[in-house]
Amino acid sequence: MTTLTVRIPEKLRREIQAISKSERVAVSDIVRESIRRYVAIQRFRSLRRKVLPFAEAQGLLTDEDVFRAIR
């Protein structure tokens, strides 16, 4: 594992520390999980942007359309 130094506003640091204390989870674990989720969401959005034109061409315009098609 590697170390990354990030500057955050004091208020955010206090909020993270409060969550850390109440959930009994290390601050680094909270930050690591937050970054992991952010990266996953960005990957999903990127994939969705690439696939969207093909889906629209097939008439899949909403999430409901997709769910109906895969049932």
TORKOL-4160 file (C-alpha; in steps of 0.2 Angstrom, whole numbers, padded with zeros to 4 digits, m for minus):
71
<pt num="1" X="0000" Y="0000" Z="0000"/>
<pt num="2" X="0006" Y="0018" Z="m0003"/>
<pt num="3" X="0003" Y="0034" Z="0006"/>
<pt num="4" X="m0007" Y="0049" Z="m0002"/>
<pt num="5" X="m0007" Y="0066" Z="0006"/>
<pt num="6" X="m0023" Y="0076" Z="0003"/>
<pt num="7" X="m0028" Y="0093" Z="0010"/>
<pt num="8" X="m0046" Y="0094" Z="0016"/>
<pt num="9" X="m0056" Y="0108" Z="0025"/>
<pt num="10" X="m0056" Y="0107" Z="0043"/>
<pt num="11" X="m0075" Y="0105" Z="0044"/>
<pt num="12" X="m0074" Y="0089" Z="0033"/>
<pt num="13" X="m0059" Y="0082" Z="0044"/>
<pt num="14" X="m0070" Y="0084" Z="0060"/>
<pt num="15" X="m0085" Y="0076" Z="0051"/>
<pt num="16" X="m0074" Y="0061" Z="0046"/>
<pt num="17" X="m0067" Y="0060" Z="0063"/>
<pt num="18" X="m0084" Y="0060" Z="0071"/>
<pt num="19" X="m0090" Y="0046" Z="0059"/>
<pt num="20" X="m0074" Y="0037" Z="0063"/>
<pt num="21" X="m0077" Y="0038" Z="0082"/>
<pt num="22" X="m0096" Y="0033" Z="0081"/>
<pt num="23" X="m0093" Y="0019" Z="0069"/>
<pt num="24" X="m0077" Y="0013" Z="0077"/>
<pt num="25" X="m0068" Y="0013" Z="0060"/>
<pt num="26" X="m0051" Y="0021" Z="0056"/>
<pt num="27" X="m0052" Y="0037" Z="0047"/>
<pt num="28" X="m0040" Y="0030" Z="0034"/>
<pt num="29" X="m0053" Y="0016" Z="0031"/>
<pt num="30" X="m0067" Y="0028" Z="0028"/>
<pt num="31" X="m0057" Y="0039" Z="0016"/>
<pt num="32" X="m0051" Y="0023" Z="0007"/>
<pt num="33" X="m0068" Y="0016" Z="0005"/>
<pt num="34" X="m0075" Y="0034" Z="m0001"/>
<pt num="35" X="m0061" Y="0035" Z="m0014"/>
<pt num="36" X="m0065" Y="0017" Z="m0019"/>
<pt num="37" X="m0084" Y="0021" Z="m0021"/>
<pt num="38" X="m0080" Y="0037" Z="m0031"/>
<pt num="39" X="m0069" Y="0027" Z="m0043"/>
<pt num="40" X="m0082" Y="0014" Z="m0046"/>
<pt num="41" X="m0095" Y="0027" Z="m0049"/>
<pt num="42" X="m0084" Y="0036" Z="m0062"/>
<pt num="43" X="m0080" Y="0020" Z="m0071"/>
<pt num="44" X="m0099" Y="0016" Z="m0071"/>
<pt num="45" X="m0103" Y="0033" Z="m0078"/>
<pt num="46" X="m0089" Y="0032" Z="m0091"/>
<pt num="47" X="m0096" Y="0015" Z="m0097"/>
<pt num="48" X="m0114" Y="0021" Z="m0097"/>
<pt num="49" X="m0108" Y="0036" Z="m0108"/>
<pt num="50" X="m0100" Y="0024" Z="m0121"/>
<pt num="51" X="m0115" Y="0012" Z="m0121"/>
<pt num="52" X="m0129" Y="0025" Z="m0121"/>
<pt num="53" X="m0129" Y="0028" Z="m0140"/>
<pt num="54" X="m0130" Y="0009" Z="m0143"/>
<pt num="55" X="m0144" Y="0007" Z="m0131"/>
<pt num="56" X="m0154" Y="0021" Z="m0137"/>
<pt num="57" X="m0152" Y="0014" Z="m0155"/>
<pt num="58" X="m0161" Y="m0002" Z="m0148"/>
<pt num="59" X="m0175" Y="0008" Z="m0140"/>
<pt num="60" X="m0168" Y="0007" Z="m0122"/>
<pt num="61" X="m0171" Y="0025" Z="m0116"/>
<pt num="62" X="m0173" Y="0022" Z="m0097"/>
<pt num="63" X="m0167" Y="0010" Z="m0084"/>
<pt num="64" X="m0185" Y="0003" Z="m0084"/>
<pt num="65" X="m0182" Y="m0001" Z="m0102"/>
<pt num="66" X="m0166" Y="m0010" Z="m0098"/>
<pt num="67" X="m0174" Y="m0020" Z="m0084"/>
<pt num="68" X="m0188" Y="m0026" Z="m0095"/>
<pt num="69" X="m0176" Y="m0031" Z="m0108"/>
<pt num="70" X="m0166" Y="m0042" Z="m0097"/>
<pt num="71" X="m0180" Y="m0050" Z="m0088"/>
